[in-house]
Each structure stands twice: as C-alpha cells, then as structure tokens.
Amino acid sequence: MSESETVFCVKTQREGEKLERQPFPNELGKRIHESVSKEGWAAWIAHSTMLINEFRIDLSSKQGTEFLLKQCEEFFFGEGSELPPDFKPADEG
C-alpha cells in the first residue's frame, strides 16, 4: 500500500486504507475522502443504517437527505451523530 492509498482517519485516529472515491459530490464528500479511512466509513454505514431505521428517514426526500448529510458531518467532524431517544448501547443491555 503506497502512502497515497492511506489516510489518517479522523474517526479511528489511526492510519488506514483510503476510500477509493468521494462518497458525496460536495465539500463534505471531499473532506471525508481526504480524512476518513475505509474502516471509519464502515462505522458510518452501520451508524447511518441505524439512523435510517430508527428515525424512518425517507432518503428520497430533500429533508431526509439533508438530515443524513448533517449527521454524517457531525459523526466525523463534530460532536458525534444524533442517537434515537430510546437508544441503548449493546453493552448496557
């Protein structure tokens, strides 16, 4: 793996394999491509799936897409993404 194929991930806080392309055609997508590893992106996919299911997000709507993009930005570059009101981490059962 050459240096250009790795990135220091803002989520995992370690060097990891770089995403092959920007996940979104916007500034957020560019930031993610430059600073999130495949491992960090996989964590977002799992988290976003939970958000979509718990909040019943309609990704075909502008509001649903905007909500998910905002949560994505918070997940990687902010305080962390929102959790459903009744969410309990698995280890707290």
C-alpha positions in Angstrom: 0.0 0.0 0.0 1.6 3.3 -1.1 1.3 6.4 1.0 -1.3 7.9 -1.3 -3.6 5.0 -0.6 -3.7 5.6 3.2 -5.1 8.4 5.3 -5.0 9.3 8.9 -8.7 8.7 9.9 -10.4 11.3 12.0 -12.8 8.6 13.3 -10.4 5.8 14.2 -7.5 8.1 15.0 -5.1 5.8 13.1 -3.7 5.3 9.6 -6.0 3.3 7.4 -6.9 2.5 3.8 -8.2 5.5 1.9 -11.7 5.4 0.3 -11.5 4.9 -3.5 -13.6 7.9 -4.3 -15.6 10.7 -2.7 -18.8 9.4 -1.1 -20.7 12.6 -2.0 -20.3 15.1 -4.9 -19.9 18.1 -2.5 -17.4 19.6 0.0 -18.4 17.1 2.7 -17.6 14.3 0.4 -14.2 15.8 -0.4 -13.4 16.2 3.4 -14.4 12.6 4.0 -12.3 11.3 1.1 -9.3 13.2 2.5 -9.6 12.3 6.2 -11.7 9.1 6.6 -10.5 5.5 6.2 -12.5 2.6 4.9 -12.8 1.4 8.5 -14.1 4.8 9.6 -16.6 4.8 6.6 -17.8 1.3 7.5 -18.6 2.7 11.0 -20.6 5.5 9.4 -22.5 3.0 7.2 -23.5 1.0 10.3 -24.5 4.1 12.2 -26.4 5.6 9.2 -28.3 2.4 8.7 -29.4 2.6 12.4 -30.4 6.2 11.9 -32.4 5.5 8.8 -34.3 2.7 10.5 -34.9 4.3 13.9 -35.8 7.7 12.6 -37.6 6.2 9.5 -35.7 8.6 7.2 -37.0 8.9 3.7 -33.8 9.3 1.6 -35.9 10.2 -1.5 -36.9 13.5 0.3 -34.7 16.6 0.4 -35.3 16.7 4.2 -34.2 13.1 4.7 -31.0 13.6 2.6 -30.2 16.9 4.4 -30.7 15.2 7.8 -28.4 12.3 6.9 -25.7 14.6 5.5 -25.8 16.7 8.6 -25.5 13.6 10.8 -22.6 12.4 8.7 -20.7 15.7 9.1 -21.3 15.5 12.9 -20.3 11.9 13.0 -16.8 12.6 11.5 -16.1 16.3 12.2 -18.4 17.4 15.0 -19.7 16.3 18.4 -21.0 13.0 17.1 -24.2 12.0 15.3 -27.6 12.0 17.0 -28.9 8.9 18.6 -32.5 7.8 18.8 -34.2 8.9 22.1 -34.5 5.3 23.3 -31.1 4.1 22.1 -29.2 1.8 24.5 -25.7 0.7 23.6 -25.4 -3.1 23.3 -23.2 -3.4 26.4 -25.7 -1.6 28.6 -28.5 -4.0 27.6 
